[in-house]
């Protein structure tokens, strides 16, 4: 296993991390026996970073049991997350955190992330509840050692969030298809310049870059001198960049773990050749031929007076055509904050027209946002999102 150094604190982090949202399952339940075996195998392979969250059903409990069974808690880093969108007062922070310590069978969290923090408004909301004071108290007692945030949103919001707190780590959706989406390569470089480690989640875009490539994209990679699997191409693109500290993969089987460990063991920054990098460009061009809105994600249309994240809305909409509707909808729900107190979706557009003169591509933004709203927030999707917000007790 290769390791990269967290320049904030000197931690030696494996450049492949295990995302714990997709633990092995038997029916609807996490298979504890298989999970214990998977976690133990990951540790023995050199993986030392395990990422879970309060809202992943059963994940924290399963990880806690697996780590206790391994007897190697001191050798690894646990990352879990605070669902800030469910918090209504200072006391909620302790209530959630204490439950997490119990679930994880530990007395400290190595990396505590604010979950799905997608804009400064969301930060200001929990800041008013006293989140900064609470985090500082936990740091002093040693129960939280590092603080970070996970992000789904647009580039400008990400750049703003980098400056609201002295972060020890950030986690973003990043892969060769999303290089110019969400936080984007611009945001990744900005974090790196601030010495904030960047954890790249969704390196395979929910598996789409592993099994959802069209034939033209496959041909683009097959023309390269090196013959690799789609998974290899995706992980290698991330770890080729010095700005990326870790590729976080939601591995749910021993086969996936073995494959990803083998790939990451041979990845070093700057190791891809010019012809290999060209293969990625050709593959992305092939994937994006199906897009409907020719948005480059430049962000000139931002900020929207009503809070619409225009580039992210268009990116998710396009993904619903480039890949499939489920992939696009998943992105849309996340990047527009559909399960958080602050939304930035297309329905917030009031057709003020401020954005359209600023667009270098002359996109009729108001018209296209209406298309996004019709496709992504259908009469079937709205009730499901409403139920999700009710379950999460989001106002």
C-alpha positions, -999 to 999 in steps of 0.1 A, spaced: 0 0 0 12 35 -8 6 63 17 3 101 16 10 125 44 -16 148 58 3 181 57 -19 195 85 -10 169 112 15 145 97 -9 115 96 2 88 72 -30 80 53 -34 50 29 -41 64 -6 -70 39 -8 -97 42 19 -127 20 26 -161 37 24 -185 19 47 -218 28 32 -218 -3 10 -208 -31 35 -218 -66 24 -254 -74 29 -277 -104 33 -311 -92 22 -315 -57 37 -292 -63 66 -254 -58 68 -238 -92 69 -217 -88 101 -195 -119 95 -186 -108 59 -180 -72 71 -157 -84 98 -137 -104 73 -136 -75 48 -124 -49 74 -98 -73 87 -86 -80 51 -85 -43 43 -63 -36 74 -40 -64 66 -37 -50 31 -26 -16 45 -58 3 43 -59 25 74 -88 49 68 -125 39 72 -153 63 64 -188 60 78 -217 83 88 -245 86 113 -271 83 86 -257 51 69 -281 25 83 -262 0 105 -228 11 92 -213 26 124 -224 -3 145 -209 -28 119 -176 -9 117 -174 -7 155 -179 -44 158 -154 -52 130 -127 -30 145 -132 -44 179 -129 -79 165 -97 -70 147 -80 -56 178 -64 -30 157 -83 2 165 -51 20 174 -37 13 139 -64 29 118 -83 62 114 -121 63 118 -139 90 99 -176 96 106 -200 125 100 -223 149 118 -257 152 100 -258 190 106 -291 193 88 -309 174 116 -295 196 143 -318 223 158 -297 233 189 -264 229 206 -274 199 226 -281 179 194 -244 178 187 -237 158 219 -267 136 215 -256 125 180 -219 123 189 -223 102 220 -245 77 200 -217 75 174 -190 67 200 -212 40 214 -220 25 180 -183 26 170 -172 12 203 -145 38 207 -137 68 228 -124 91 200 -130 99 164 -99 106 142 -117 126 116 -151 141 123 -167 156 92 -197 179 89 -218 158 65 -230 173 32 -219 208 40 -227 224 6 -227 261 12 -218 288 37 -254 294 47 -255 259 61 -223 265 80 -237 298 94 -268 280 106 -249 256 128 -224 282 137 -253 301 153 -260 269 174 -224 270 187 -207 243 165 -173 260 167 -173 260 205 -185 225 206 -158 212 182 -132 230 203 -144 214 235 -142 180 219 -107 187 205 -96 196 240 -109 165 256 -94 144 228 -127 128 216 -124 145 182 -89 148 168 -95 164 134 -124 182 118 -134 182 82 -164 184 59 -179 164 31 -191 184 1 -218 181 -26 -223 214 -44 -208 239 -68 -173 252 -71 -179 287 -57 -196 274 -26 -166 250 -20 -141 278 -24 -160 299 2 -163 270 26 -125 265 26 -122 298 44 -149 295 71 -130 272 94 -95 258 99 -103 224 83 -81 194 87 -96 175 58 -123 178 31 -141 151 11 -155 158 -24 -170 139 -53 -142 138 -78 -134 115 -108 -123 120 -144 -159 127 -155 -165 152 -127 -132 171 -131 -150 203 -139 -181 196 -118 -189 202 -81 -158 213 -63 -139 206 -96 -101 205 -101 -101 243 -93 -114 235 -58 -91 205 -53 -61 226 -61 -73 254 -38 -76 230 -9 -42 215 -17 -27 250 -16 -41 255 19 -26 221 29 -61 206 34 -61 169 25 -86 160 -2 -104 127 0 -120 118 -33 -153 100 -29 -172 84 -58 -141 76 -78 -162 53 -99 -193 76 -99 -214 51 -80 -200 23 -102 -210 40 -135 -174 45 -146 -168 8 -139 -197 -7 -158 -216 22 -175 -192 33 -202 -205 35 -237 -187 18 -266 -170 49 -278 -156 56 -244 -143 20 -241 -126 24 -275 -109 56 -263 -92 36 -235 -85 6 -256 -64 27 -280 -39 35 -252 -7 16 -249 -15 3 -215 -45 -21 -212 -64 -16 -181 -99 -23 -166 -123 7 -163 -118 5 -125 -81 8 -130 -84 38 -153 -107 56 -128 -86 50 -97 -53 57 -114 -66 91 -127 -72 102 -92 -40 90 -76 -20 104 -105 -26 138 -89 -5 150 -59 -35 171 -48 -55 140 -40 -47 124 -7 -69 94 -10 -94 76 -33 -123 65 -11 -140 34 -25 -172 18 -12 -159 -18 -16 -184 -45 -6 -166 -77 -15 -132 -93 -12 -128 -92 -50 -133 -55 -51 -109 -50 -22 -82 -71 -39 -86 -53 -72 -85 -18 -58 -56 -26 -35 -36 -40 -64 -43 -9 -85 -35 16 -58 -2 -1 -49 12 9 -83 -2 44 -85 21 74 -80 16 111 -87 26 121 -122 29 85 -134 4 87 -163 18 94 -198 6 121 -222 -11 94 -244 -29 80 -213 -41 114 -203 -54 119 -238 -74 87 -235 -93 102 -206 -101 133 -226 -114 112 -255 -135 90 -232 -151 120 -215 -158 136 -248 -175 104 -258 -196 103 -227 -206 139 -230 -219 136 -266 -253 127 -251 -255 159 -230 -284 182 -236 -271 215 -221 -237 227 -233 -227 241 -199 -189 242 -193 -193 248 -155 -174 281 -158 -196 296 -131 -199 331 -147 -237 329 -141 -232 327 -104 -241 336 -78 -278 334 -84 -298 359 -63 -322 331 -52 -295 305 -45 -299 282 -75 -267 263 -82 -270 266 -119 -239 247 -131 -246 218 -107 -282 216 -118 -271 213 -154 -244 188 -147 -268 164 -129 -293 169 -157 -267 161 -183 -255 130 -164 -291 117 -165 -286 114 -203 -249 106 -205 -253 77 -181 -288 70 -169 -316 87 -150 -308 72 -117 -272 84 -118 -283 119 -127 -311 120 -101 -286 108 -74 -263 137 -83 -291 162 -84 -304 153 -50 -270 156 -35 -256 187 -52 -288 207 -47 -292 199 -11 -326 181 -14 -322 165 20 -307 195 38 -323 227 52 -309 248 23 -317 238 -12 -302 252 -44 -324 234 -70 -340 246 -103 -373 252 -86 -359 282 -68 -355 301 -101 -378 331 -104 -367 340 -140 -350 373 -129 -327 370 -159 -295 382 -142 -276 350 -152 -282 349 -189 -262 379 -201 -232 365 -182 -231 331 -199 -202 328 -224 -221 299 -241 -253 320 -245 -273 293 -229 -310 302 -224 -306 294 -187 -341 302 -176 -356 279 -202 -331 251 -195 -337 253 -157 -374 247 -164 -364 215 -183 -342 205 -154 -371 210 -130 -395 189 -151 -371 160 -155 -354 158 -121 -383 167 -98 -411 146 -113 -444 139 -95 -429 106 -85 -396 120 -71 -412 148 -50 -431 126 -25 -400 105 -20 -379 135 -12 -406 149 10 -406 116 30 -368 116 33 -369 151 47 -396 141 71 -376 110 83 -345 132 88 -367 158 106 -355 186 83 -375 217 83 
